[in-house]
């Protein structure tokens, strides 16, 4: 029987815990988490704030009590103060200040990520917050109930920022969306698709301030205005949504890190120190598109990494097959999905990359229910290997991106897609499918 210590119990940690408890009951599992709740689905925060779901209860799928009943020792609201990796023990303290030393045979670090909060003057004013934890969502939700909050500024137009801007508008408040880049969602999509999302946002009344950098916040105790390099804008509430960084402080100086500070792990989730594993947003992932370790903070990646680590710490060899970073977003009924690399990212990474684009109706023109679909496939000019794909439509085209995810994983070439066997029925698609048509137009 092994003593297994798990630090952190959100998505990656919960997946690791369930893997251990459900499959290896002979081990002794101790879970330490500084929060008072676990398994919060932050992807639902904007839906909750925007009143698109009834409440927050359904955003939890596990609890400390559930894991305790399975046989784990669960220590909530407990902080890890220090880890002695050579002696294999961790010192922890509960909220009352009581300390305890926890010895372990195997350690899994699942400390997740932290919001990026630049040192902007005035950032300590009231009504300025990030949205990461359940408590953050609850606070934002309560602030939007205040009739004095009429205008909300969202800083950052990535996935979370765009979703929150929609939620704020759905709550009947004015939404200002600030972004240093000149378009939304620039980390995931090329401009050919993002400018369509920009129009969707603007058409629904969200005021876009792209190509602007926030310089300061003004106010007397509470925020009253956002100051950028182009102007000053009144706002009674600000949500910071610039992005996240790995929370890897516990192992800094002892475990190898990648460039952005995440723990470097192998395909078994092992760190550079024997018997120490890292999972979720605090760890690297292997990208099949880049064919190297990188950082992609997604709940799907977190869950898979937790499963892999859970089996390995208990003696069952299991390796990750790598990831493609598949993702999606739906804003005011407009859907965008992507996987792998965008063209601009591929070029930035040094690939001799090309893109092939196609736009058409989802179904034959005679069908009454119909919407346009845009698709871009990114591929390497020399090897012809598919590097990424992006799709957008008011239709639900989300399942199509899974095929491209597998294509990247299996190193499929763009030419293999040209005569791909895709069925046709007017209810679903066209005889000349936009996937094959895009591939056929590749140079």
Secondary structure as UniProt FT lines:
FT   STRAND          3..7
FT   HELIX           11..23
FT   TURN            25..26
FT   STRAND          28..32
FT   HELIX           42..44
FT   HELIX           45..49
FT   TURN            50..51
FT   HELIX           57..59
FT   HELIX           64..69
FT   TURN            70..71
FT   STRAND          73..75
FT   STRAND          78..84
FT   TURN            85..88
FT   STRAND          89..94
FT   TURN            95..96
FT   STRAND          99..103
FT   STRAND          106..109
FT   STRAND          113..115
FT   TURN            122..124
FT   STRAND          128..130
FT   HELIX           134..143
FT   TURN            144..145
FT   TURN            147..148
FT   STRAND          151..155
FT   HELIX           159..170
FT   TURN            171..172
FT   STRAND          174..179
FT   TURN            186..188
FT   HELIX           191..203
FT   TURN            204..205
FT   STRAND          207..210
FT   STRAND          214..219
FT   STRAND          222..228
FT   STRAND          232..234
FT   STRAND          237..240
FT   STRAND          244..246
FT   HELIX           249..251
FT   TURN            252..254
FT   TURN            259..260
FT   TURN            267..268
FT   TURN            274..275
FT   STRAND          276..278
FT   HELIX           280..282
FT   STRAND          285..287
FT   TURN            288..291
FT   STRAND          292..294
FT   HELIX           299..313
FT   TURN            314..315
FT   STRAND          327..331
FT   TURN            332..333
FT   STRAND          334..340
FT   HELIX           343..348
FT   TURN            349..350
FT   STRAND          353..361
FT   TURN            365..366
FT   STRAND          372..380
FT   TURN            381..383
FT   STRAND          385..393
FT   TURN            398..399
FT   HELIX           400..409
FT   TURN            410..411
FT   HELIX           414..417
FT   TURN            418..419
FT   TURN            426..428
FT   HELIX           434..440
//
